[in-house]
Amino acid sequence: MLGNRLNQRIAETIKEQIAHERVQSNTDTAEWRARCEVAQVAMYSDAERTTFIHHITEKRGVDAARELQSQAATLRTSAIFFLARKPS
């Protein structure tokens, strides 16, 4: 239960970050689409991320999957640090 609540809080933090970035970004670019994909993957649960990354490995190759996984992990870590600093 605690893990689910933490995942929900992480996902909400990421959604807020992407909404903030959307206002300041050109959303018609490939970079923006890639950023949104990373954010989406970062919001998935551990099991969902594993499954998605497996599909990316099959469709785009190992390097693309590793890069997506790394960027999603970085975004999740940033969200966790943000939540740790945020007053309850």
C-alpha positions in Angstrom: 0.0 0.0 0.0 2.8 2.4 0.9 4.5 1.7 -2.4 1.4 2.5 -4.4 0.9 5.8 -2.5 4.5 6.7 -3.2 4.2 5.9 -6.9 1.1 8.0 -7.0 2.9 11.0 -5.4 5.8 10.5 -7.8 3.5 10.4 -10.8 1.7 13.6 -9.6 5.0 15.4 -9.1 6.1 14.4 -12.6 2.8 15.5 -14.1 3.2 18.9 -12.5 6.7 19.2 -13.8 5.7 18.4 -17.3 2.8 20.8 -17.1 5.2 23.6 -16.0 7.6 22.7 -18.8 4.8 22.6 -21.4 4.1 26.3 -20.9 7.8 27.1 -21.6 8.5 24.7 -24.4 7.9 24.2 -28.1 5.6 21.2 -28.0 5.9 20.6 -31.7 9.4 19.1 -31.5 10.8 15.6 -31.4 12.6 16.6 -28.2 9.3 17.4 -26.5 7.7 14.2 -27.6 10.7 12.3 -26.3 10.5 14.2 -23.0 6.8 13.3 -22.7 7.6 9.6 -23.3 10.3 9.7 -20.6 7.8 11.3 -18.2 5.2 8.7 -19.0 7.6 5.9 -18.4 8.8 7.5 -15.2 5.2 7.6 -13.9 4.7 3.8 -14.4 5.0 1.3 -11.6 8.1 -0.8 -11.4 6.3 -3.7 -13.2 4.9 -1.5 -15.9 8.2 0.2 -16.5 9.9 -3.2 -16.8 7.3 -4.4 -19.3 7.4 -1.1 -21.3 11.2 -1.1 -21.5 11.2 -4.8 -22.7 8.9 -3.7 -25.5 11.2 -0.8 -26.4 14.1 -3.2 -26.5 12.3 -5.4 -29.0 11.1 -2.5 -31.2 13.9 0.1 -31.0 16.9 -1.8 -29.7 18.8 -2.1 -26.5 20.5 1.3 -26.6 17.2 3.1 -27.0 15.7 1.1 -24.2 18.6 1.8 -21.8 18.5 5.5 -22.6 14.8 5.7 -21.9 15.2 3.7 -18.8 18.0 5.9 -17.5 16.2 9.1 -18.2 13.0 7.8 -16.6 15.0 6.8 -13.5 16.6 10.2 -13.3 13.2 11.9 -13.5 11.8 9.6 -10.8 14.8 10.3 -8.6 14.3 14.1 -9.1 10.6 13.7 -8.1 11.6 11.7 -5.0 14.0 14.4 -3.9 11.4 17.0 -4.5 8.9 15.1 -2.4 11.5 14.7 0.4 12.1 18.4 0.6 8.4 19.3 0.3 6.7 20.0 3.7 3.9 17.5 4.4 
